[in-house]
Amino acid sequence: MRRSASLRRATTAALGLAVLTGAAACGPEGNGKAQDGSGGGPRRGGTLTVLNSSPQSDFDPARLYTSGGGNVPSLVFRTLTTRNRANGPEGAKVVPDLATDLGRPNADATEWTYTLKDGLKYEDGTPITTADVKYGIERSFAAELSGGAPYLRDWLVGGDTYQGPYKDKGGLDSIVTPDDKTIVFKLRKPEGEFPFLATQTQFAPVPKAEDDGTKYENHPVSSGPYRVVSNKNDGEELVLERNEHWSAKTDEERKAYPDKIVVKSGLDSAVINQRLSTSSGADAAAVTTDTNLGPAELARASSDKSLSARVGTGHFGYTNYLAFNPKVKPFDNVKVRQAISYAINRKSVINAAGGSALAEPATTFLPEQKAFGHTPYDHFPAGENGNPAKAKELLKEAGYPDGLTVTLTHNTEENRETGPATATAVQEALKAAGITVELQGLETNAYNEARWTTSKTPGFFISRWGADWPSGGPFLAPIFDGRQIVTNGSNYNHAQFDDPAVNKEIDEINKLTDLDEAAERWGALDSRIGEQALDVPLFHPVYKRLYGKDVKNIVISDWTGVLDISQVAVK
């Protein structure tokens, strides 16, 4: 994840519950017949309420940084491709959306061609064209609409200097639209995972005549099953109603059962969980896309069968880890890094993170999902309680027979991932190995600035990383590709690791358009990098979220890890 997007998408993470299957609902222009609820199937109609802590701010497809099109955004914005709306691993696949297929690459994957489906319309009934897709992408380069995924600047020919259509009326020559149905992307280098990138909201069509710059987010033109009726206080309350010109004939992914969706944000997490638990009035047909159950709330839910039946469990591609900066002593010594790897007590760390129901131990940097290419390894096996004796042995070999003192930087926010509880658990574990850990707590902004700035990067700190899409590429490349080291901006390569052989392998994998083959290669590369002890994987979070008693058709994929509101029906 890039910039603050890691924090945004950290809240969008949760394995799938069984789907209550039923025939797909049809939009107003479809010919099929929606389920009416008989036999327990999902029915069309009603109002779904979304209760969130964080506002859905910057509701402009250019400014959103979303994976797979997002959750609420994908109700309004369709993209060339999207995530498969299915439970578990099947939901980690990319599928066509506005396009007829996943794209057609040339021989070396430096050029991708897409064709739009027939019958695509905006909320006003006008046709969607490839010129609109091109313009939607181009406006994401404008400085006043920044915030979206940065890949297009790096991947597209000329993307590194283009400043958007408001300053450059000529547009991007690397995006070609020979006709209203065809669009071609010309890339600076081979990118076999371009279909994943095409799920980002920057690929949503925007009619040029309707673009009013920074005000567009208030009433963006819908290409999805819902249109924005109102947007209050920069996304604090969104009201969505049906787009009468959306057709299920062109959209196999979104079911669009509710007639209306109301998103209410800025709420305290405890209040959200209490309202969902009680499920009275409109809250009976409510969900959350960003609020997890805490340990105490989960304990109460587990003792109530009716409540525990309404807890969705999911996994998102995310890893919490200890990061080393080998530019800082004593972490330049690999044996010191190995000693810490052996000393870690993952059981105590997981307890600090909320317990085994909310965190799973990690020994690999890649998350434990097939889509990422996960290859099991544990180069420094120490069991769940750590191996302080082995750690002491390595410290002696490193020249520290009497132990040493180090500083661990962490966030002061009580977030159970990078906060004081996890830091203290690490401190106690290393103490048993003769390592004295002095804790340095920083408030969130200072903490992020320290870990992402090369001149300020601590030698030892707690960090986390999440996937821009379900693949090893956006997981490993930003952290371990030496060419992505940034000295005058946000740098994510915490170790400033620059191995030509690793860089070359990243390039070779990026050429692959066979995503299964690429996944295997990413897994092997993860294991190879892991041998160098540049980080200590701690755990992968598990997400537990309540939903209202009248919410039906629960789908939770391994792409987002949370209930997919495009599939939800309400009584």
Helices and strands as residue ranges (DSSP letters): H 5-10, G 38-40, E 47-51, G 73-75, E 81-83, G 89-92, E 94-96, E 104-105, E 111-115, H 130-139, G 143-145, H 151-155, E 175-179, E 182-186, H 194-197, G 201-203, G 208-210, G 213-218, E 226-232, E 237-242, G 248-250, E 260-264, H 269-278, G 281-285, E 286-287, H 295-302, H 305-308, E 311-314, E 318-324, H 334-343, H 346-352, E 359-361, G 370-372, H 388-397, E 404-411, H 420-431, E 435-442, H 444-452, E 460-466, H 473-480, G 482-484, H 500-510, H 515-530, E 535-541, E 543-546, E 551-552, E 569-570
